[in-house]
């Protein structure tokens, strides 16, 4: 494509859309949806909410792995800057039908009348195709989770679920090994044959252009940044945390989990290490956002967003997380997450510093963890109030330690203090009710769009009681 604004080689981006190599000097902050529709004139990817809420703009992003293979994830292109797909494979609905025949996913949708006006259908097709590429066992549960970010306003979800179930049945005997997955899905008619050549095609691209960050805006996922100020970011100098491969890790060590600053919410949710030590998080984090957002949103992005109701921040506060922070000159320091927040959207991070690691200690012996959240919708919604509890109980049923966090009741994610007096008391529902009363009296929420202060106090009271009354109550396992 002809260059419009020659600004130097470090501004040129190289990636593949479907089968076509692309080189562009469009601004790195231009969202992929606009590039696909307005520059490449591929209209199958639909523009709707531009907030990552509806799934109509879903595409596949294939990222090269160190072993030479390609990892595909479904992402919302309306919140994804093109600078973040440098060196990647972008797949739109047009790229799934190389010879104008329907793929297995598309045929399943047709067979079960799972499309009406068709506006949302391309996004649904891409989400289900991503499920085929990523689900360990082609389970129906995984298929439904893959669709959690796709809204359909006219077809009705029963027919879409039927199409998903039929797809799972068709794939039940398909090869599941990751190294053979692409070849198996090509044979099954899920993806076209050119996917076989993509790893080598990506290797032939010039390496991702990563100009020094300097004073550039750091993008750690961007799923909130590009909702709040997309126009300003379009022309800004941007630095993408996703290109820091050295920060993309989850390590299990003797003291706890060490999580790199580039790890996404979804990679964290599905991590074997996380599931081994914090099994409830696999389901808890389904409440965070949809798959197409969790695939790009990062834990560090959730932390520095500093939202008073950030789900990940509330969870990490209860788990006694610590942050390792690196400055421009390479110097490092650590701080507890509990002292990181200083006020509304204010935190202990100087200009040029980044969170390079989050440390999460393992649960102490006798400890339980629980997360509760109330929002207008169960899924895909910001909390009115959320809360997390880490409770440690002695063999005789007495509380030895508790950490309780709450969101939506203060200007920032709040670790509740003053609960030491409950140590030594019985870990039961009656004590939970007393703790709830104490916690509710200690907070000062405000009236806002998500509810009145009185309503938030009521919610917090009930959610703290739920910590002691549900399946994760003391003496039970979740």
C-alpha positions, 0 to 999 in steps of 0.5 A: 500500500502506498505510504501517505506519511513518511516518518521513518522505518520505525513507523512502518507496521507489517502484518498479514490480513487473511492471506495478504501481507500488509505494510502500512504507515498508518498511525499505530493508534488507529484501531484495527476495525477502522483499518479493516473497513476503511483502508482494506475495504473488508466489510464483513467485520461490523462496526457497532458499539466501539466499546468491546460490548457487542462482538460484531467486530470480532477478528482472530489475531494469530501471534507467533510463539517462540516455537514457531507456531501461531497462537490464535485468539478472538479479539474485539477489533474496535479496541485493538490498535494496529500497532499491537498487531505488528508481526501478527496474522489478522483473520476476518470472516472473509479469510475463512472461506478461501473458495467461497464454500461455507466452513464447518462453523458457518454451516452449523449456523445455517443448519440451525437457523442461527442467523437472522439479520446477519449483522452479528453473525460474522463475529459469532463465526470468528468466536466459534472458530477461535473456540475450535483453535483453542479449546483443549477438548472441544467442550460445549462449556468452552464453546459457550464461554467463547461466545460470551462477548457476542450479542445477537439482537434478533435471532435468539440465543437458543438456535446459536447454542444449538449450532455451537452444540452441533459443532462440538459434536462434529469435532468430538473425534477430531485431533486435540493435540495442539501441535496437530490442531491446525492440520486437523481443523483444515481437514475438518473444514473449520479453517482454510488450507492457507493457515498451514503456511502462515507460520512461515509467512510471518517469519518472512515479515520484517521484525515488529517495529518497537521504537523506544518508549521514551514518553510514549503512552504505555498500552497494557491491553488498551481495552479501557483506554481505547474506549475513553479516548480513541481519537487522542490515542490515534495520533499519540506515540504508543508503546505496547506492553504486549511486545515485551515477551520478557514480561509474558510469563507465569512462574510457580515458585516456592513462595507463590506465583510470579506473574509478568506484567504483560500477562492477559486476564484470559491467559491468567484465568486458564493457567494451570498454575493458577488453577492449581493454587486458586481454582475458583478464579477460572470461574470468577474471572468469567465475570471480569469481561468477555473473552474478546476483551480478556484476550487483550486486557492485562492484569497490570492494565486493570491495576493501573486503570485504578477503577474503584471497582476493578475486579482483578484489583479487588481479588489481588488485594485480598490475596496480599499481592505485591507489585515489582516496579521498574523505572526508566533507568532499570532500577527496581522497587517493590510495593504491596498492592494495598499501599499502591492506591493514593486516591481516585485514579491516583497511584504510586507509579512515577512517570516512566515506571512500569509494573513488571511483575505481580507476586501472589503468595500461595494461600496459607494452610487452612485458608479459603478464598472467595469472590463476590460481585453484583452488577446489573448483568451477571456477565459483561458488566461493571460491578456495582459492588464487588468484594473478595475474602481470604480467610484463614481458619485453625483446625478448631474452627477459629479465625486466625487471619482475614483479608477483605477487600471491597470495590464500589464503596471508596474512591479506589479499590479498598482493603478493609482495615480494623478486622483484627478483633475477629481473630480468635472468633468462630468462623461461622455465619454469625461471625460473618454477619458481625464482620459484615456489620463492621465493614458496612459501617466503615465505608462511605460510598457515594451516589452514582450511576450504579446505585445510591450510597445506601444501596451499595452499603446494603449490597456490601453487607449481603456480599460479606455475609455470602462469603460465610454462607456460600459454597466457599464458606469456612469448612467447605471447598469451592 
